[in-house]
Amino acid sequence: DALLALARSRTFSRCAVLAGLEICATLRTPALAYTDRPVVAHCVAGLARTLPYTAASISKRVVDALAPGDVFLVLGSPQAAAAPALAWEAAVGAFSNLVQFAVSDGNGQLQKLQLCFAHVEAAEAASGRRYAAIARHRPDLLWTRDVPRSLVAPRSVTHCRDVVAICGRDAVDTFWPCATDH
């Protein structure tokens, strides 16, 4: 159990320039490394826009509702809200289970999703396990209700336009975000 406690407590720092500010995040060991329970990977990918105002709702209403989960943030800074550095760091810090933080400017949504998926695959390779599901959601949405845990199923694919997708891991392959022909 000492090794388990050590794995949970290990943190790493990662800094990136977002909205013209250097923002630092505390990254944690992926839950895949220390729990036998099914874990959901959350790819929060897209333009940061209003993340200082939406991060707490994403963390509580999506990530915590589908717990346990690991969060992978891949953000773009164009159109980012004019907020002070402390507000951006609080937004990034709203995710207690953040395992990756990257800023990817100069490319589109699909490239951000592919980068996020590469980070998910790296976490899976490092732990020797696969996530139960991958949830893809935008960083600029304010959630007012919990996402139902029942949406997480091995071969299930749930889409809501380009806003959110929850895909059983068996339905996710190189045709990220979700292959619908499984």
N, CA and C atoms as an extended XYZ file, in Angstrom:
546
Properties=species:S:1:pos:R:3:atomname:S:1:resname:S:1:resid:I:1 pbc="F F F"
N         0.810       -1.204        0.000 N   ASP     1
C         0.000        0.000        0.000 CA  ASP     1
C         0.850        1.264        0.000 C   ASP     1
N         2.094        1.158        0.446 N   ALA     2
C         2.985        2.318        0.422 CA  ALA     2
C         3.281        2.723       -1.018 C   ALA     2
N         3.451        1.732       -1.904 N   LEU     3
C         3.679        2.038       -3.322 CA  LEU     3
C         2.458        2.695       -3.937 C   LEU     3
N         1.276        2.242       -3.555 N   LEU     4
C         0.043        2.840       -4.041 CA  LEU     4
C        -0.051        4.297       -3.612 C   LEU     4
N         0.236        4.572       -2.368 N   ALA     5
C         0.206        5.949       -1.860 CA  ALA     5
C         1.237        6.813       -2.576 C   ALA     5
N         2.410        6.251       -2.829 N   LEU     6
C         3.443        6.995       -3.542 CA  LEU     6
C         2.998        7.315       -4.963 C   LEU     6
N         2.413        6.348       -5.650 N   ALA     7
C         1.941        6.573       -7.028 CA  ALA     7
C         0.895        7.671       -7.066 C   ALA     7
N        -0.029        7.666       -6.114 N   ARG     8
C        -1.079        8.690       -6.070 CA  ARG     8
C        -0.527       10.073       -5.765 C   ARG     8
N         0.528       10.136       -4.976 N   SER     9
C         1.034       11.429       -4.526 CA  SER     9
C         2.056       12.057       -5.472 C   SER     9
N         2.578       11.297       -6.428 N   ARG    10
C         3.589       11.854       -7.330 CA  ARG    10
C         2.976       12.938       -8.207 C   ARG    10
N         3.631       14.065       -8.266 N   THR    11
C         3.165       15.155       -9.111 CA  THR    11
C         4.334       15.669       -9.946 C   THR    11
N         3.982       16.285      -11.045 N   PHE    12
C         4.953       16.866      -11.966 CA  PHE    12
C         4.427       18.225      -12.367 C   PHE    12
N         5.289       19.129      -12.700 N   SER    13
C         4.857       20.449      -13.136 CA  SER    13
C         5.070       20.587      -14.638 C   SER    13
N         4.110       21.194      -15.306 N   ARG    14
C         4.235       21.476      -16.728 CA  ARG    14
C         3.735       22.883      -16.965 C   ARG    14
N         4.526       23.678      -17.657 N   CYS    15
C         4.154       25.061      -17.956 CA  CYS    15
C         4.014       25.233      -19.466 C   CYS    15
N         3.098       26.119      -19.844 N   ALA    16
C         2.883       26.429      -21.250 CA  ALA    16
C         2.384       27.868      -21.345 C   ALA    16
N         2.549       28.463      -22.504 N   VAL    17
C         2.058       29.820      -22.719 CA  VAL    17
C         0.636       29.731      -23.258 C   VAL    17
N        -0.277       30.338      -22.521 N   LEU    18
C        -1.695       30.338      -22.879 CA  LEU    18
C        -2.213       31.759      -22.707 C   LEU    18
N        -2.838       32.281      -23.737 N   ALA    19
C        -3.372       33.646      -23.702 CA  ALA    19
C        -2.281       34.669      -23.373 C   ALA    19
N        -1.068       34.383      -23.843 N   GLY    20
C         0.052       35.287      -23.621 CA  GLY    20
C         0.660       35.210      -22.232 C   GLY    20
N         0.187       34.291      -21.419 N   LEU    21
C         0.673       34.148      -20.048 CA  LEU    21
C         1.279       32.768      -19.852 C   LEU    21
N         2.328       32.689      -19.033 N   GLU    22
C         2.861       31.374      -18.701 CA  GLU    22
C         2.005       30.777      -17.594 C   GLU    22
N         1.379       29.652      -17.912 N   ILE    23
C         0.493       28.968      -16.976 CA  ILE    23
C         1.140       27.634      -16.614 C   ILE    23
N         1.217       27.358      -15.332 N   CYS    24
C         1.806       26.103      -14.867 CA  CYS    24
C         0.726       25.221      -14.266 C   CYS    24
N         0.815       23.946      -14.553 N   ALA    25
C        -0.153       22.971      -14.061 CA  ALA    25
C         0.571       21.889      -13.281 C   ALA    25
N        -0.118       21.359      -12.308 N   THR    26
C         0.389       20.215      -11.556 CA  THR    26
C        -0.210       18.962      -12.169 C   THR    26
N         0.646       18.096      -12.687 N   LEU    27
C         0.191       16.859      -13.314 CA  LEU    27
C         0.323       15.716      -12.328 C   LEU    27
N        -0.598       14.797      -12.383 N   ARG    28
C        -0.612       13.652      -11.484 CA  ARG    28
C        -0.385       12.352      -12.243 C   ARG    28
N        -0.035       11.327      -11.507 N   THR    29
C         0.093        9.991      -12.075 CA  THR    29
C        -1.288        9.538      -12.533 C   THR    29
N        -1.413        8.988      -13.743 N   PRO    30
C        -2.724        8.520      -14.207 CA  PRO    30
C        -3.324        7.483      -13.251 C   PRO    30
N        -4.640        7.563      -13.057 N   ALA    31
C        -5.340        6.607      -12.194 CA  ALA    31
C        -5.148        5.179      -12.670 C   ALA    31
N        -4.925        4.996      -13.966 N   LEU    32
C        -4.678        3.645      -14.499 CA  LEU    32
C        -3.513        2.974      -13.787 C   LEU    32
N        -2.597        3.762      -13.267 N   ALA    33
C        -1.397        3.210      -12.633 CA  ALA    33
C        -1.650        2.709      -11.214 C   ALA    33
N        -2.752        3.129      -10.581 N   TYR    34
C        -2.914        2.752       -9.184 CA  TYR    34
C        -4.304        2.252       -8.795 C   TYR    34
N        -5.199        2.045       -9.746 N   THR    35
C        -6.499        1.472       -9.407 CA  THR    35
C        -6.839        0.367      -10.392 C   THR    35
N        -7.571       -0.611       -9.903 N   ASP    36
C        -8.046       -1.685      -10.780 CA  ASP    36
C        -9.425       -1.378      -11.335 C   ASP    36
N       -10.039       -0.313      -10.870 N   ARG    37
C       -11.372        0.067      -11.348 CA  ARG    37
C       -11.303        0.574      -12.784 C   ARG    37
N       -12.402        0.497      -13.523 N   PRO    38
C       -12.441        1.102      -14.857 CA  PRO    38
C       -12.243        2.618      -14.750 C   PRO    38
N       -11.416        3.166      -15.608 N   VAL    39
C       -11.080        4.592      -15.574 CA  VAL    39
C       -11.472        5.224      -16.904 C   VAL    39
N       -11.998        6.432      -16.858 N   VAL    40
C       -12.369        7.186      -18.058 CA  VAL    40
C       -11.290        8.218      -18.346 C   VAL    40
N       -10.842        8.281      -19.597 N   ALA    41
C        -9.920        9.336      -20.039 CA  ALA    41
C       -10.760       10.495      -20.559 C   ALA    41
N       -10.444       11.700      -20.113 N   HIS    42
C       -11.179       12.889      -20.555 CA  HIS    42
C       -10.267       13.751      -21.409 C   HIS    42
N       -10.574       13.837      -22.685 N   CYS    43
C        -9.859       14.751      -23.580 CA  CYS    43
C       -10.647       16.050      -23.627 C   CYS    43
N       -10.140       17.049      -22.954 N   VAL    44
C       -10.735       18.378      -22.997 CA  VAL    44
C        -9.887       19.131      -24.015 C   VAL    44
N       -10.425       19.244      -25.233 N   ALA    45
C        -9.623       19.751      -26.340 CA  ALA    45
C       -10.376       20.836      -27.097 C   ALA    45
N        -9.663       21.911      -27.408 N   GLY    46
C       -10.240       22.992      -28.184 CA  GLY    46
C        -9.677       24.331      -27.743 C   GLY    46
N       -10.266       25.392      -28.266 N   LEU    47
C        -9.832       26.735      -27.897 CA  LEU    47
C       -10.211       27.008      -26.444 C   LEU    47
N        -9.294       27.607      -25.727 N   ALA    48
C        -9.504       27.828      -24.293 CA  ALA    48
C       -10.670       28.765      -24.017 C   ALA    48
N       -10.909       29.694      -24.894 N   ARG    49
C       -11.978       30.689      -24.797 CA  ARG    49
C       -12.340       31.071      -23.363 C   ARG    49
N       -13.229       30.329      -22.732 N   THR    50
C       -13.783       30.718      -21.429 CA  THR    50
C       -13.428       29.732      -20.316 C   THR    50
N       -12.362       28.995      -20.454 N   LEU    51
C       -12.015       27.973      -19.470 CA  LEU    51
C       -11.981       28.483      -18.021 C   LEU    51
N       -11.519       29.714      -17.749 N   PRO    52
C       -11.547       30.164      -16.353 CA  PRO    52
C       -12.961       30.168      -15.750 C   PRO    52
N       -13.974       30.228      -16.601 N   TYR    53
C       -15.354       30.281      -16.127 CA  TYR    53
C       -16.058       28.923      -16.205 C   TYR    53
N       -15.508       27.982      -16.941 N   THR    54
C       -16.179       26.697      -17.151 CA  THR    54
C       -15.469       25.508      -16.510 C   THR    54
N       -14.222       25.656      -16.148 N   ALA    55
C       -13.423       24.515      -15.667 CA  ALA    55
C       -14.047       23.816      -14.463 C   ALA    55
N       -14.541       24.576      -13.502 N   ALA    56
C       -15.119       23.949      -12.300 CA  ALA    56
C       -16.328       23.095      -12.660 C   ALA    56
N       -17.161       23.575      -13.598 N   SER    57
C       -18.342       22.780      -13.973 CA  SER    57
C       -17.939       21.533      -14.757 C   SER    57
N       -16.919       21.627      -15.597 N   ILE    58
C       -16.435       20.449      -16.326 CA  ILE    58
C       -15.890       19.427      -15.334 C   ILE    58
N       -15.108       19.900      -14.382 N   SER    59
C       -14.521       18.997      -13.393 CA  SER    59
C       -15.597       18.299      -12.569 C   SER    59
N       -16.566       19.067      -12.077 N   LYS    60
C       -17.598       18.497      -11.203 CA  LYS    60
C       -18.645       17.704      -11.977 C   LYS    60
N       -19.178       18.270      -13.031 N   ARG    61
C       -20.345       17.704      -13.721 CA  ARG    61
C       -20.009       16.637      -14.756 C   ARG    61
N       -18.767       16.636      -15.237 N   VAL    62
C       -18.382       15.633      -16.234 CA  VAL    62
C       -17.342       14.672      -15.663 C   VAL    62
N       -16.198       15.202      -15.255 N   VAL    63
C       -15.101       14.337      -14.803 CA  VAL    63
C       -15.490       13.587      -13.524 C   VAL    63
N       -15.935       14.310      -12.500 N   ASP    64
C       -16.306       13.650      -11.239 CA  ASP    64
C       -17.516       12.733      -11.422 C   ASP    64
N       -18.457       13.124      -12.296 N   ALA    65
C       -19.648       12.305      -12.531 CA  ALA    65
C       -19.304       10.966      -13.170 C   ALA    65
N       -18.222       10.926      -13.929 N   LEU    66
C       -17.803        9.690      -14.600 CA  LEU    66
C       -16.584        9.075      -13.928 C   LEU    66
N       -16.348        9.406      -12.662 N   ALA    67
C       -15.140        8.997      -11.935 CA  ALA    67
C       -15.034        7.483      -11.814 C   ALA    67
N       -13.803        6.964      -11.659 N   PRO    68
C       -12.567        7.745      -11.686 CA  PRO    68
C       -12.184        8.118      -13.119 C   PRO    68
N       -11.455        9.217      -13.225 N   GLY    69
C       -11.066        9.674      -14.547 CA  GLY    69
C        -9.753       10.415      -14.547 C   GLY    69
N        -9.098       10.397      -15.696 N   ASP    70
C        -7.864       11.140      -15.918 CA  ASP    70
C        -8.151       12.228      -16.944 C   ASP    70
N        -7.650       13.433      -16.713 N   VAL    71
C        -7.925       14.573      -17.586 CA  VAL    71
C        -6.691       14.917      -18.405 C   VAL    71
N        -6.912       15.078      -19.695 N   PHE    72
C        -5.885       15.480      -20.656 CA  PHE    72
C        -6.363       16.789      -21.285 C   PHE    72
N        -5.711       17.902      -20.963 N   LEU    73
C        -6.074       19.204      -21.528 CA  LEU    73
C        -5.182       19.510      -22.725 C   LEU    73
N        -5.782       19.729      -23.876 N   VAL    74
C        -5.053       20.194      -25.055 CA  VAL    74
C        -5.809       21.422      -25.550 C   VAL    74
N        -5.225       22.583      -25.303 N   LEU    75
C        -5.908       23.845      -25.533 CA  LEU    75
C        -5.230       24.677      -26.597 C   LEU    75
N        -6.015       25.535      -27.224 N   GLY    76
C        -5.505       26.552      -28.127 CA  GLY    76
C        -5.770       27.896      -27.491 C   GLY    76
N        -4.850       28.844      -27.657 N   SER    77
C        -5.029       30.117      -26.971 CA  SER    77
C        -5.700       31.213      -27.787 C   SER    77
N        -5.856       31.112      -29.123 N   PRO    78
C        -6.610       32.174      -29.802 CA  PRO    78
C        -8.019       32.277      -29.216 C   PRO    78
N        -8.512       33.465      -29.091 N   GLN    79
C        -9.831       33.777      -28.544 CA  GLN    79
C        -9.931       33.489      -27.047 C   GLN    79
N        -8.822       33.255      -26.379 N   ALA    80
C        -8.868       32.978      -24.945 CA  ALA    80
C        -9.355       34.201      -24.190 C   ALA    80
N       -10.107       33.963      -23.156 N   ALA    81
C       -10.654       35.050      -22.340 CA  ALA    81
C        -9.530       35.881      -21.738 C   ALA    81
N        -9.787       37.160      -21.631 N   ALA    82
C        -8.830       38.044      -20.975 CA  ALA    82
C        -8.985       37.871      -19.474 C   ALA    82
N        -8.211       36.988      -18.924 N   ALA    83
C        -8.268       36.709      -17.487 CA  ALA    83
C        -6.849       36.772      -16.948 C   ALA    83
N        -6.696       37.089      -15.676 N   PRO    84
C        -5.350       37.127      -15.100 CA  PRO    84
C        -4.763       35.716      -14.983 C   PRO    84
N        -3.452       35.653      -14.851 N   ALA    85
C        -2.761       34.364      -14.756 CA  ALA    85
C        -3.325       33.501      -13.637 C   ALA    85
N        -3.676       34.108      -12.506 N   LEU    86
C        -4.222       33.330      -11.385 CA  LEU    86
C        -5.536       32.655      -11.754 C   LEU    86
N        -6.351       33.306      -12.572 N   ALA    87
C        -7.624       32.704      -12.996 CA  ALA    87
C        -7.369       31.512      -13.921 C   ALA    87
N        -6.374       31.641      -14.799 N   TRP    88
C        -6.036       30.525      -15.684 CA  TRP    88
C        -5.460       29.360      -14.885 C   TRP    88
N        -4.591       29.665      -13.925 N   GLU    89
C        -4.014       28.586      -13.107 CA  GLU    89
C        -5.084       27.926      -12.246 C   GLU    89
N        -6.054       28.691      -11.760 N   ALA    90
C        -7.162       28.099      -11.005 CA  ALA    90
C        -8.001       27.206      -11.902 C   ALA    90
N        -8.197       27.621      -13.161 N   ALA    91
C        -8.969       26.810      -14.100 CA  ALA    91
C        -8.277       25.479      -14.356 C   ALA    91
N        -6.994       25.532      -14.621 N   VAL    92
C        -6.231       24.304      -14.860 CA  VAL    92
C        -6.185       23.473      -13.571 C   VAL    92
N        -6.081       24.147      -12.433 N   GLY    93
C        -6.032       23.460      -11.149 CA  GLY    93
C        -7.368       22.886      -10.703 C   GLY    93
N        -8.463       23.234      -11.383 N   ALA    94
C        -9.779       22.683      -11.031 CA  ALA    94
C        -9.837       21.182      -11.254 C   ALA    94
N        -8.924       20.666      -12.067 N   PHE    95
C        -8.904       19.244      -12.379 CA  PHE    95
C        -7.897       18.548      -11.467 C   PHE    95
N        -8.388       17.938      -10.404 N   SER    96
C        -7.503       17.303       -9.424 CA  SER    96
C        -6.790       16.088       -9.991 C   SER    96
N        -7.264       15.583      -11.110 N   ASN    97
C        -6.682       14.400      -11.725 CA  ASN    97
C        -6.137       14.718      -13.117 C   ASN    97
N        -5.524       15.880      -13.255 N   LEU    98
C        -4.923       16.298      -14.519 CA  LEU    98
C        -3.634       15.513      -14.753 C   LEU    98
N        -3.552       14.817      -15.885 N   VAL    99
C        -2.355       14.034      -16.178 CA  VAL    99
C        -1.576       14.572      -17.375 C   VAL    99
N        -2.175       15.491      -18.148 N   GLN   100
C        -1.453       16.087      -19.274 CA  GLN   100
C        -2.017       17.473      -19.535 C   GLN   100
N        -1.129       18.415      -19.866 N   PHE   101
C        -1.503       19.789      -20.174 CA  PHE   101
C        -0.640       20.248      -21.333 C   PHE   101
N        -1.281       20.613      -22.433 N   ALA   102
C        -0.535       21.077      -23.607 CA  ALA   102
C        -1.288       22.219      -24.264 C   ALA   102
N        -0.547       23.146      -24.841 N   VAL   103
C        -1.123       24.206      -25.653 CA  VAL   103
C        -0.670       23.962      -27.069 C   VAL   103
N        -1.636       23.873      -27.961 N   SER   104
C        -1.362       23.559      -29.361 CA  SER   104
C        -2.021       24.614      -30.232 C   SER   104
N        -1.266       25.668      -30.519 N   ASP   105
C        -1.777       26.735      -31.387 CA  ASP   105
C        -1.405       26.444      -32.833 C   ASP   105
N        -2.161       27.033      -33.731 N   GLY   106
C        -1.810       26.926      -35.142 CA  GLY   106
C        -2.338       25.678      -35.828 C   GLY   106
N        -3.173       24.913      -35.161 N   ASN   107
C        -3.804       23.785      -35.837 CA  ASN   107
C        -5.244       23.674      -35.357 C   ASN   107
N        -6.020       22.826      -36.018 N   GLY   108
C        -7.446       22.753      -35.758 CA  GLY   108
C        -7.848       21.759      -34.686 C   GLY   108
N        -9.153       21.626      -34.541 N   GLN   109
C        -9.731       20.756      -33.531 CA  GLN   109
C        -9.302       19.302      -33.709 C   GLN   109
N        -9.325       18.798      -34.920 N   LEU   110
C        -8.958       17.400      -35.142 CA  LEU   110
C        -7.517       17.136      -34.703 C   LEU   110
N        -6.607       18.055      -34.985 N   GLN   111
C        -5.223       17.876      -34.567 CA  GLN   111
C        -5.094       17.906      -33.044 C   GLN   111
N        -5.879       18.755      -32.384 N   LYS   112
C        -5.865       18.783      -30.921 CA  LYS   112
C        -6.368       17.448      -30.372 C   LYS   112
N        -7.420       16.909      -30.977 N   LEU   113
C        -7.947       15.612      -30.546 CA  LEU   113
C        -6.931       14.497      -30.772 C   LEU   113
N        -6.251       14.530      -31.912 N   GLN   114
C        -5.245       13.511      -32.190 CA  GLN   114
C        -4.086       13.597      -31.196 C   GLN   114
N        -3.664       14.809      -30.860 N   LEU   115
C        -2.611       14.985      -29.858 CA  LEU   115
C        -3.081       14.456      -28.499 C   LEU   115
N        -4.308       14.767      -28.137 N   CYS   116
C        -4.855       14.280      -26.875 CA  CYS   116
C        -4.884       12.754      -26.870 C   CYS   116
N        -5.343       12.159      -27.964 N   PHE   117
C        -5.421       10.701      -28.050 CA  PHE   117
C        -4.029       10.077      -27.959 C   PHE   117
N        -3.025       10.723      -28.529 N   ALA   118
C        -1.649       10.220      -28.411 CA  ALA   118
C        -1.212       10.202      -26.946 C   ALA   118
N        -1.600       11.237      -26.180 N   HIS   119
C        -1.288       11.257      -24.745 CA  HIS   119
C        -2.036       10.149      -24.001 C   HIS   119
N        -3.281        9.904      -24.394 N   VAL   120
C        -4.065        8.819      -23.789 CA  VAL   120
C        -3.378        7.480      -24.050 C   VAL   120
N        -2.982        7.256      -25.295 N   GLU   121
C        -2.307        5.999      -25.636 CA  GLU   121
C        -0.985        5.848      -24.881 C   GLU   121
N        -0.272        6.941      -24.691 N   ALA   122
C         0.990        6.882      -23.937 CA  ALA   122
C         0.727        6.495      -22.477 C   ALA   122
N        -0.332        7.040      -21.884 N   ALA   123
C        -0.677        6.677      -20.500 CA  ALA   123
C        -1.064        5.201      -20.419 C   ALA   123
N        -1.788        4.726      -21.424 N   GLU   124
C        -2.167        3.311      -21.455 CA  GLU   124
C        -0.932        2.420      -21.581 C   GLU   124
N        -0.027        2.791      -22.454 N   ALA   125
C         1.191        2.003      -22.655 CA  ALA   125
C         2.029        1.968      -21.374 C   ALA   125
N         2.114        3.108      -20.692 N   ALA   126
C         2.919        3.175      -19.471 CA  ALA   126
C         2.328        2.326      -18.345 C   ALA   126
N         1.003        2.220      -18.299 N   SER   127
C         0.364        1.469      -17.211 CA  SER   127
C         0.080        0.017      -17.583 C   SER   127
N         0.120       -0.300      -18.881 N   GLY   128
C        -0.193       -1.658      -19.314 CA  GLY   128
C        -1.683       -1.956      -19.296 C   GLY   128
N        -2.511       -0.928      -19.191 N   ARG   129
C        -3.972       -1.075      -19.169 CA  ARG   129
C        -4.607       -0.102      -20.138 C   ARG   129
N        -5.848       -0.382      -20.507 N   ARG   130
C        -6.601        0.541      -21.356 CA  ARG   130
C        -7.687        1.230      -20.541 C   ARG   130
N        -8.020        2.436      -20.942 N   TYR   131
C        -9.139        3.142      -20.330 CA  TYR   131
C       -10.439        2.422      -20.679 C   TYR   131
N       -11.430        2.518      -19.819 N   ALA   132
C       -12.743        1.925      -20.077 CA  ALA   132
C       -13.480        2.709      -21.155 C   ALA   132
N       -13.262        4.015      -21.161 N   ALA   133
C       -13.927        4.894      -22.127 CA  ALA   133
C       -13.105        6.155      -22.285 C   ALA   133
N       -13.401        6.868      -23.364 N   ILE   134
C       -12.781        8.169      -23.583 CA  ILE   134
C       -13.911        9.178      -23.786 C   ILE   134
N       -13.895       10.213      -22.975 N   ALA   135
C       -14.872       11.291      -23.106 CA  ALA   135
C       -14.161       12.471      -23.756 C   ALA   135
N       -14.772       12.992      -24.786 N   ARG   136
C       -14.205       14.145      -25.475 CA  ARG   136
C       -15.161       15.305      -25.284 C   ARG   136
N       -14.668       16.396      -24.713 N   HIS   137
C       -15.523       17.553      -24.562 CA  HIS   137
C       -14.747       18.834      -24.741 C   HIS   137
N       -15.491       19.877      -25.036 N   ARG   138
C       -14.900       21.183      -25.292 CA  ARG   138
C       -14.647       21.922      -23.981 C   ARG   138
N       -13.627       22.785      -23.976 N   PRO   139
C       -13.307       23.519      -22.747 CA  PRO   139
C       -14.148       24.774      -22.534 C   PRO   139
N       -15.050       25.086      -23.463 N   ASP   140
C       -15.793       26.346      -23.358 CA  ASP   140
C       -17.264       26.158      -23.011 C   ASP   140
N       -17.616       24.996      -22.466 N   LEU   141
C       -19.015       24.734      -22.118 CA  LEU   141
C       -19.220       24.715      -20.609 C   LEU   141
N       -20.275       25.355      -20.176 N   LEU   142
C       -20.648       25.366      -18.764 CA  LEU   142
C       -21.690       24.270      -18.550 C   LEU   142
N       -21.367       23.322      -17.676 N   TRP   143
C       -22.255       22.189      -17.405 CA  TRP   143
C       -23.096       22.495      -16.168 C   TRP   143
N       -24.409       22.276      -16.267 N   THR   144
C       -25.299       22.542      -15.135 CA  THR   144
C       -25.852       21.264      -14.516 C   THR   144
N       -25.646       20.125      -15.181 N   ARG   145
C       -26.102       18.835      -14.650 CA  ARG   145
C       -25.007       17.808      -14.863 C   ARG   145
N       -25.036       16.780      -14.027 N   ASP   146
C       -24.060       15.696      -14.161 CA  ASP   146
C       -24.318       14.886      -15.421 C   ASP   146
N       -23.233       14.476      -16.069 N   VAL   147
C       -23.331       13.547      -17.191 CA  VAL   147
C       -23.626       12.174      -16.594 C   VAL   147
N       -24.628       11.459      -17.107 N   PRO   148
C       -24.979       10.149      -16.539 CA  PRO   148
C       -23.861        9.116      -16.712 C   PRO   148
N       -23.509        8.468      -15.635 N   ARG   149
C       -22.489        7.405      -15.655 CA  ARG   149
C       -22.906        6.273      -16.592 C   ARG   149
N       -24.197        6.096      -16.790 N   SER   150
C       -24.696        5.016      -17.640 CA  SER   150
C       -24.256        5.156      -19.099 C   SER   150
N       -23.749        6.315      -19.487 N   LEU   151
C       -23.278        6.502      -20.863 CA  LEU   151
C       -21.943        5.811      -21.124 C   LEU   151
N       -21.261        5.383      -20.066 N   VAL   152
C       -19.977        4.701      -20.223 CA  VAL   152
C       -20.232        3.204      -20.365 C   VAL   152
N       -20.030        2.694      -21.572 N   ALA   153
C       -20.194        1.266      -21.850 CA  ALA   153
C       -19.117        0.858      -22.847 C   ALA   153
N       -18.623       -0.383      -22.775 N   PRO   154
C       -17.459       -0.792      -23.568 CA  PRO   154
C       -17.539       -0.506      -25.064 C   PRO   154
N       -18.657       -0.760      -25.700 N   ARG   155
C       -18.740       -0.569      -27.143 CA  ARG   155
C       -19.698        0.550      -27.526 C   ARG   155
N       -20.063        1.359      -26.566 N   SER   156
C       -21.037        2.421      -26.766 CA  SER   156
C       -20.381        3.682      -27.330 C   SER   156
N       -21.121        4.397      -28.149 N   VAL   157
C       -20.687        5.694      -28.664 CA  VAL   157
C       -21.846        6.664      -28.491 C   VAL   157
N       -21.633        7.720      -27.734 N   THR   158
C       -22.652        8.742      -27.527 CA  THR   158
C       -22.074       10.067      -27.992 C   THR   158
N       -22.738       10.695      -28.956 N   HIS   159
C       -22.307       11.995      -29.473 CA  HIS   159
C       -23.412       13.022      -29.244 C   HIS   159
N       -23.027       14.238      -29.015 N   CYS   160
C       -23.958       15.356      -29.019 CA  CYS   160
C       -23.325       16.429      -29.889 C   CYS   160
N       -23.632       16.375      -31.157 N   ARG   161
C       -23.040       17.274      -32.162 CA  ARG   161
C       -21.524       17.274      -32.022 C   ARG   161
N       -20.904       18.435      -32.057 N   ASP   162
C       -19.448       18.489      -31.867 CA  ASP   162
C       -19.103       18.906      -30.440 C   ASP   162
N       -20.070       18.825      -29.544 N   VAL   163
C       -19.908       19.317      -28.191 CA  VAL   163
C       -19.277       18.284      -27.275 C   VAL   163
N       -19.788       17.063      -27.283 N   VAL   164
C       -19.294       16.027      -26.381 CA  VAL   164
C       -19.443       14.667      -27.052 C   VAL   164
N       -18.531       13.776      -26.725 N   ALA   165
C       -18.625       12.384      -27.159 CA  ALA   165
C       -18.120       11.526      -26.008 C   ALA   165
N       -18.837       10.478      -25.704 N   ILE   166
C       -18.393        9.502      -24.713 CA  ILE   166
C       -18.363        8.166      -25.433 C   ILE   166
N       -17.170        7.612      -25.528 N   CYS   167
C       -16.980        6.422      -26.338 CA  CYS   167
C       -16.353        5.314      -25.519 C   CYS   167
N       -16.976        4.148      -25.539 N   GLY   168
C       -16.338        2.990      -24.944 CA  GLY   168
C       -14.991        2.792      -25.619 C   GLY   168
N       -13.992        2.371      -24.887 N   ARG   169
C       -12.631        2.292      -25.433 CA  ARG   169
C       -12.554        1.392      -26.662 C   ARG   169
N       -13.392        0.356      -26.717 N   ASP   170
C       -13.390       -0.538      -27.871 CA  ASP   170
C       -13.859        0.158      -29.146 C   ASP   170
N       -14.532        1.299      -29.006 N   ALA   171
C       -15.030        2.032      -30.167 CA  ALA   171
C       -14.078        3.128      -30.617 C   ALA   171
N       -12.928        3.251      -29.968 N   VAL   172
C       -11.972        4.306      -30.311 CA  VAL   172
C       -10.725        3.662      -30.896 C   VAL   172
N       -10.359        4.113      -32.088 N   ASP   173
C        -9.136        3.613      -32.706 CA  ASP   173
C        -8.504        4.761      -33.480 C   ASP   173
N        -7.828        4.469      -34.552 N   THR   174
C        -7.131        5.521      -35.307 CA  THR   174
C        -8.092        6.521      -35.928 C   THR   174
N        -9.370        6.229      -35.950 N   PHE   175
C       -10.341        7.168      -36.498 CA  PHE   175
C       -10.946        8.035      -35.401 C   PHE   175
N       -10.070        8.472      -34.505 N   TRP   176
C       -10.479        9.318      -33.407 CA  TRP   176
C       -11.348       10.447      -33.925 C   TRP   176
N       -12.381       10.920      -33.225 N   PRO   177
C       -12.643       10.668      -31.823 CA  PRO   177
C       -13.370        9.363      -31.530 C   PRO   177
N       -14.232        8.891      -32.403 N   CYS   178
C       -14.901        7.612      -32.163 CA  CYS   178
C       -15.242        6.989      -33.503 C   CYS   178
N       -14.991        5.717      -33.611 N   ALA   179
C       -15.406        4.990      -34.801 CA  ALA   179
C       -16.821        4.476      -34.538 C   ALA   179
N       -17.718        4.727      -35.448 N   THR   180
C       -19.112        4.341      -35.221 CA  THR   180
C       -19.487        3.042      -35.917 C   THR   180
N       -18.542        2.392      -36.570 N   ASP   181
C       -18.880        1.169      -37.304 CA  ASP   181
C       -18.486       -0.093      -36.563 C   ASP   181
N       -18.249       -0.028      -35.250 N   HIS   182
C       -17.890       -1.208      -34.469 CA  HIS   182
C       -19.124       -1.964      -34.072 C   HIS   182
